[in-house]
């Protein structure tokens, strides 16, 4: 009988014990693989989500990382405000040194709808913002799954700023006609909203549905019942946080009750905004803007790519710790293989003695024990790796709905192969000592009638 057949018979004799050992190896390998997939997908998602956000201009009294997390990923509270003049200078590429501004898009945040953030902006968000470049080198704009964008241009924003400034000046001058009239009604054409794809999926809203924003993003919210909005468009999925937000005209955001949009400033620039998304044609544009804003106390320039790299450097130790737990599970499982083989060696010595008496060489018997350990470990490792990928494939959509991170389940790589090889060799190492102990079996003793 050939060695593989003998190994298969030995494994079948102790099927339950070997299956449990393989299952423990499976759990460890699956855990390590899933952590690898999760870490890679999260990092890939964070980096891909920052495409199009060359520089973010925002309040100078906050950290650049907080500004990036709030603007790009909609995490945390609004970081503050900056004068509208910052946006106007960026839009006109008049920041002191021309950096070739491709687009400068304003944003205001602070409201929400059913837990999803609401962003006030201009229609340049739909027409000019880019998700990077495709394989052909062409820039990728936002696409619509259904409907169309609303209209509120850069010029409309400047006009609204002048109107807001005049209103504030009249109020400050004591104009009785405007007393108690701090919020002008929102025009019907501005009462339109575009949904991200995940918002539409989670809320079940379609075109023509009614959306009433809530003031704030915390647990206690107050609805803006005075200003219902109508859904006019739903964005196509992007796999980024853009899918998890609602977008309405920035002018309508200014006029919602409770919004202190008009701040102290000069001339028509009394309207404040949360941030400005800037993309430059010059590759060094982001660095030039960041250096320029180091001398501007009212605002700062944060580079998302730099801040995200810093973020993953900070969480690198945590990821390493999680992976170490997975490897620890594998080591414990390998110790289990060693114990199983070693503790059963005494009852297997008679089998060894019989095989020796029938002409089996010591090396062949050693190979049988070693192959058993390799088979148990290799089977568990293979099933664990396939199970992790298969689980993500089957439940990827559920994971995406929970986390917002799109998972790619069949993204096999060399490290999966190395994990399989490493776990198999670790299991073989666990069977090394029990295998060596078979070489010292006393054939005459274990074939005697007394045994």
Number of C-alpha atoms within 10 A of each C-alpha: 5 6 13 13 11 13 18 15 12 15 18 13 10 10 13 11 14 23 16 16 22 27 20 23 32 29 22 27 29 25 23 26 25 22 18 17 21 18 16 14 17 18 17 13 18 23 15 16 21 21 18 22 25 22 25 27 28 30 24 21 13 13 14 22 17 18 31 27 18 18 28 20 18 21 14 14 17 20 23 18 21 22 23 24 18 21 25 19 13 26 20 13 18 15 18 10 11 15 21 16 18 17 23 27 22 28 23 24 26 22 26 21 20 14 16 21 21 28 25 23 26 24 20 17 20 20 12 17 23 19 18 16 13 9 6 6 8 10 14 14 16 17 15 18 13 16 15 16 24 21 15 19 17 17 10 15 19 17 14 19 23 17 16 25 22 15 19 19 14 15 17 10 9 11 12 10 9 13 11 8 11 15 16 14 13 17 12 12 13 18 20 23 26 29 29 24 23 26 23 21 15 12 11 9 15 17 17 14 13 14 20 16 25 21 20 20 21 13 7 8 16 13 16 16 13 12 20 17 22 21 25 19 24 28 24 17 17 17 18 22 21 22 21 23 22 27 28 27 26 24 25 23 25 24 21 20 17 12 13 13 18 20 18 12 14 11 12 17 20 23 26 24 27 24 31 27 25 26 25 21 13 13 12 10 20 23 16 16 25 17 13 15 18 13 10 11 10 15 20 27 28 28 23 27 19 12 18 18 13 13 14 16 11 11 10 12 11 12 15 12 11 15 20 13 14 20 17 14 20 26 18 14 27 28 18 19 29 21 15 18 23 18 11 11 19 15 9 14 21 20 16 24 21 15 16 17 13 9 9 13 13 18 12 13 21 20 19 20 23 23 22 24 33 22 20 24 32 25 20 30 32 22 20 26 25 20 19 22 23 15 14 21 15 11 14 18 15 13 15 15 14 9 11 18 21 20 24 15 19 13 9 14 8 8 12 19 13 11 17 22 16 16 27 24 17 22 31 25 19 26 27 20 16 22 27 17 14 20 15 10 18 14 17 11 13 18 16 9 6 6 7
